[in-house]
Structures are given as structure tokens and as C-alpha cells.
Amino acid sequence: MDNNSMARTALAAVKYSPYWLDAEGKPSDQPTLSGHMNCDLLIVGAGFTGLWAAIHAKEEQADRNVVIIEANTVANGASGRPAAILSTSVMHGMENAQRLFPKDMDILEQLGKENMDGFKETILRHNIDCDLEWGGELTVAVGEEGLADIESEYSLYKKYGHDAHLLDKDAIQKEIHSPLFHGGLWSKARSGTVHPAKLAWGLKRVALELGVKIFENTPMLNNSKTQSGIEVTTPGGSITAPKVLLAINAFGAQHRKIYNRVAAIRDRILVTEPLSAEQMKSVGWANRQGIYDTRTQLNYMRLTADNRILFGGRLAYYSGNNTDPEGDKKIDPYLRLADNFYRTFPMLTGIKFSHAWSGPIALTTRMAVHYQRYHQGDMIYAGGYSGFGVTATRFGARVGLAILDKKDIPETMLEFATTLPSYIPPEPFRWIGAQITMYALDTVDEKAGWRKLWLAMVENMGFPVTQ
Ligand SMILES: Cc1cc2nc3c(=O)[nH]c(=O)nc-3n(C[C@H](O)[C@H](O)[C@H](O)COP(=O)(O)OP(=O)(O)OC[C@H]3O[C@@H](n4cnc5c(N)ncnc54)[C@H](O)[C@@H]3O)c2cc1C
């Protein structure tokens, strides 16, 4: 059987929905808003950014009247869909931080470490059961050509005091038995994996316990500044608040102004059936790290608590920043990902996939959180984490709240908080550019040629697509 037919067979019974959302423990839905109400702080969107912001606001000032409205239900957006590999960096990795804000590296790294420690502490303090594992983050060199990438990353890790280790071919083969892996960079402390839906549901429980009111199935339709504050309208009512935090991440790309700097890209994931003890032995992976590889169209992978392999990383863009494309609920977009899976783990050839899904990534020329100010700074959009947001959202929410409250904490003075990413071209150029880029990413490692020039041009525009 050729690779394409094998992938089709393995995907035949797949469920096009995140594996994470099948977990037990989903809390009951909160009511829909009807009528008018006032509050001190309104948060729009109940993904990680919105939930962390609500918890932070309440922990800081218990009598603050905080409300969240969510268009769907908690964990419907990116927060219920990631690989959920935990990174210390709050700027989409150290190389990206170095590219963007070299003079702030020391403080950004320090803030990232504090954020990760606070992330862990909050989860433990509130007893959130979310399958946290601290196996570390491992970047694997695919082929000899990947070795230079991990060596340069290693020097950055060491410079900023991470517990990082370079693995040669023998050492990486002892960890994971993939014939593709020629070396590795393992950052052992302060990183690992989590069950993202259980985390989001746990944060929802904590927010409710702290007195936050949450309205689900309640989309913001409009907002305007009135004499009594910002009025946000929903299908069944309205809320007036002096301060509004837009925690809508990639969904913001559907809003006229946010759209200028944010594109809603899709990223795709496959999950296998649970591996047997024998299959696990054939793969290795005893330390259960979250893994990224050095391919240009990067793949990432991790184990779930019941020993499935989650394998992700195939970008797409649908015209108009579509955040729920029907095109991603069919086999075809997942075939190349399945093929890459079998090349990575040939000992598992033929294993079936149980789940396939895609999720919205808020892409900017920064690939990291930024803040857009509206209504004289009384409404802030906080988003743009790209593919690194599970822990960075906690940091992004805390700083976003300080900006909204006009508090002079050192973070709000740093360049990432005071400046904006560049404009992104509108449609149809956005769609055309994205199609060529996705094709180049898929084929550059085998065919190079014009693809390298195109990707270099895209990088010059500010998108670090090959990082
Ligand atoms: C496939 C994939 C893999 C990823 N892997 C990783 C990873 O391994 N590690 C990592 O750190 N990060 C990863 N990420 C990124 C991470 O998931 C996100 O950065 C993070 O979840 C963003 O959280 P958020 O709350 O800002 O956005 P979201 O979770 O998208 O939340 C936004 C919420 O706003 C709601 N909303 C939208 N419009 C409105 C409106 N008008 N009114 C009310 N509510 C509205 C949406 O319904 C949604 O619930 C991945 C993302 C994807 C998609």
C-alpha cells in the first residue's frame, strides 16, 4: 500500500473535533445574557487570555465586579485545541524575542520564568486537575542539516540560564527511536505538557468561585463609547463598563481595525489511538517531552495521558480569516501530516488516527502578544500569540489588564507593550500571499529553488516563517 492510501485508511474513521474536548469534567454551560447590566470590567472571550485576566483582576481586587461574555463556550477557540506544550518564553521562543526586542531579552526571560512559576503555582493552589507533566521541551534536529539550528538555539538557552542539554545522535536515539532525529536540544526545567481543555475548564471553575459572572453563547456584536462607559451589545442584551478587555485572539481578525495587523491562520493536528505497551517500547519517549522539530514546515508532537501521540503542524489560511472552515473537516488536508507522522515513527506504520482538527492561530509580524488601544485606551485588544500561547496568555492577560487600568508597572513600559506589529496586506493579497507561502513551506525542504527566495521575502516582511 502506498503512503497516501495508508494515510486514507488510517484516517477513515477519524472524528473531526479536538480530542481534548472529549474528556470528562466539562462544567455545565453558564447562562446567555439577557437584558442590560453594568460592571467594573468586561472581558470579551473566555479562552486562556480572558480566564486568566478575570482571575487576576479578582485576586488583585476581590470587590471588582468582573463579567466575561463568550460567543460560544469556554475552550471553543484555540485554548481547547493546542498541542499544549508549555514554553517559558512569553515572546514565541527565545529566537523570536531576540529578533524583536534584543535590548529587553534579560527582562523578558526573567518575566517568562516568573510567569511559568506563577502558572504552576496557580494550578496547584486551586487544585486544577489538568494532567500537568514536566518532561521538558525538546527540539529535535531532522537530518544532519537540523543540527546547526539546535546548536545556535542551545547557546541562547545557556546564555539565559536554562537547564538545557545538547543530545548527539546516540543520545537522542536513546530518548526517541525515530530514524529522522539526528540530535536534540532538551530544556529540562520549567516546561512540559498539559491537558488544555481541563485547564480551561478548571480556570472557569476558579473564576466562578472568585465571583466572576460568565455568560456563554453570548457574542459581542458591537461596542461604542457612551457617557456612562463602553456599551457592548449582544443578541439578548447589553453591558456597560468603564473598561473592556478584548480577549478574542485570532477571532479579532474578523473585526475591521484589528484585522489590519492580525491574520487568522489555521494549524492542524492528528491524534492516534492509544499505543499498546509494546508500541510505546518501540518508540521510547520514556521522559514524555513536548517535541518540536527543525523541518521548515515544523512538526510538533507529544504524548497524552493515555499514551496517544498527538502530531501537529500543517498551516493553512482560508479567505476572510475564516475561523471555522468546512475544508478542515475532510480527510485531504490531513494526508500530508499523516505521511510525516509515519516517516517520523515508521515502527507505528498503519496505526489509526482517532481525532483530527484545526484551530485558529492569531498571526502577526511579531508572532507574540501585542495590545491595540480603542476608545481612548478604555478598551484593549490583547492577542497575537501565534502558536505559543498556553502559558504566554497568563502573562499577556496580566500586562493587558495593567495597561487597561493605566498602572505603571515596568512591563507596560517595555517595547512589546508600547508598539504595534506591522500592517498585513488586505484581501485578496492576504489570501494569495498565504497560498504561495503554505505551498512553499510544504515543499521547500525537498525542492528548494524559488521557494527559498519566497520564504526569505516573507521573512523580510516580518513573518519569521522558518523559525
Ligand atoms: C492547533 C494549535 C496548536 C497550538 N499549540 C500550542 C502549543 O503547543 N503550545 C502553546 O503554548 N500554544 C499553542 N497554541 C496557541 C494557543 O492555543 C493560543 O495562543 C491560546 O490558546 C490563545 O488563547 P486566547 O484566549 O487568547 O484565544 P482563544 O482560546 O482563541 O479564545 C478566544 C475566545 O474568544 C471568543 N470570541 C471570539 N469572538 C467573540 C465575540 N465577538 N464575543 C465573545 N466572544 C468571542 C471565542 O469563542 C474564543 O473562545 C496552539 C494553537 C493552535 C490553534
The ligand as a MOL file (V3000), in Angstrom:
LIG
                    3D

  0  0  0     0  0            999 V3000
M  V30 BEGIN CTAB
M  V30 COUNTS 53 58 0 0 0
M  V30 BEGIN ATOM
M  V30 1 C -3.5280 23.8600 16.5090 0
M  V30 2 C -2.9100 24.7190 17.5790 0
M  V30 3 C -1.8010 24.2610 18.2860 0
M  V30 4 C -1.2430 25.0510 19.3060 0
M  V30 5 N -0.2380 24.5200 20.0760 0
M  V30 6 C 0.2810 25.2490 21.1040 0
M  V30 7 C 1.2720 24.6870 21.9700 0
M  V30 8 O 1.6550 23.5180 21.8530 0
M  V30 9 N 1.7800 25.4810 22.9560 0
M  V30 10 C 1.3610 26.7680 23.1400 0
M  V30 11 O 1.8460 27.4500 24.0540 0
M  V30 12 N 0.3800 27.3130 22.3580 0
M  V30 13 C -0.1660 26.5830 21.3600 0
M  V30 14 N -1.1620 27.1130 20.5810 0
M  V30 15 C -1.5870 28.5190 20.8200 0
M  V30 16 C -2.5530 28.6490 21.9890 0
M  V30 17 O -3.5370 27.6490 21.9210 0
M  V30 18 C -3.2250 30.0370 21.9330 0
M  V30 19 O -2.2300 31.0310 21.8450 0
M  V30 20 C -4.0890 30.3390 23.1320 0
M  V30 21 O -4.9880 29.2910 23.3920 0
M  V30 22 C -4.8400 31.6510 22.8930 0
M  V30 23 O -5.7930 31.8470 23.9020 0
M  V30 24 P -6.8230 33.0630 23.7930 0
M  V30 25 O -7.6630 33.0380 24.9850 0
M  V30 26 O -6.0600 34.3200 23.5160 0
M  V30 27 O -7.6570 32.7540 22.4710 0
M  V30 28 P -8.8780 31.6730 22.2440 0
M  V30 29 O -8.6600 30.4380 23.0330 0
M  V30 30 O -8.9980 31.5470 20.7830 0
M  V30 31 O -10.0970 32.4420 22.8760 0
M  V30 32 C -10.7790 33.4730 22.2420 0
M  V30 33 C -12.2500 33.3210 22.6340 0
M  V30 34 O -12.9700 34.4840 22.2070 0
M  V30 35 C -14.2620 34.0620 21.8250 0
M  V30 36 N -14.8310 35.1040 20.9540 0
M  V30 37 C -14.4770 35.4330 19.6920 0
M  V30 38 N -15.2130 36.4440 19.2280 0
M  V30 39 C -16.0610 36.7940 20.2290 0
M  V30 40 C -17.0980 37.7830 20.3540 0
M  V30 41 N -17.3840 38.6040 19.3610 0
M  V30 42 N -17.7910 37.8300 21.5100 0
M  V30 43 C -17.4930 36.9940 22.5490 0
M  V30 44 N -16.5350 36.0530 22.4750 0
M  V30 45 C -15.8210 35.9450 21.3340 0
M  V30 46 C -14.0170 32.7440 21.1060 0
M  V30 47 O -15.1900 31.9550 21.0200 0
M  V30 48 C -12.9240 32.1270 21.9650 0
M  V30 49 O -13.4350 31.2710 22.9650 0
M  V30 50 C -1.7630 26.3460 19.5730 0
M  V30 51 C -2.8650 26.8170 18.8540 0
M  V30 52 C -3.4430 26.0090 17.8760 0
M  V30 53 C -4.6500 26.5040 17.1520 0
M  V30 END ATOM
M  V30 BEGIN BOND
M  V30 1 1 1 2
M  V30 2 1 2 3
M  V30 3 2 2 52
M  V30 4 2 3 4
M  V30 5 1 4 5
M  V30 6 1 4 50
M  V30 7 2 5 6
M  V30 8 1 6 7
M  V30 9 1 6 13
M  V30 10 2 7 8
M  V30 11 1 7 9
M  V30 12 1 9 10
M  V30 13 2 10 11
M  V30 14 1 10 12
M  V30 15 2 12 13
M  V30 16 1 13 14
M  V30 17 1 14 15
M  V30 18 1 14 50
M  V30 19 1 15 16
M  V30 20 1 16 17
M  V30 21 1 16 18
M  V30 22 1 18 19
M  V30 23 1 18 20
M  V30 24 1 20 21
M  V30 25 1 20 22
M  V30 26 1 22 23
M  V30 27 1 23 24
M  V30 28 2 24 25
M  V30 29 1 24 26
M  V30 30 1 24 27
M  V30 31 1 27 28
M  V30 32 2 28 29
M  V30 33 1 28 30
M  V30 34 1 28 31
M  V30 35 1 31 32
M  V30 36 1 32 33
M  V30 37 1 33 34
M  V30 38 1 33 48
M  V30 39 1 34 35
M  V30 40 1 35 36
M  V30 41 1 35 46
M  V30 42 1 36 37
M  V30 43 1 36 45
M  V30 44 2 37 38
M  V30 45 1 38 39
M  V30 46 1 39 40
M  V30 47 2 39 45
M  V30 48 1 40 41
M  V30 49 2 40 42
M  V30 50 1 42 43
M  V30 51 2 43 44
M  V30 52 1 44 45
M  V30 53 1 46 47
M  V30 54 1 46 48
M  V30 55 1 48 49
M  V30 56 2 50 51
M  V30 57 1 51 52
M  V30 58 1 52 53
M  V30 END BOND
M  V30 END CTAB
M  END
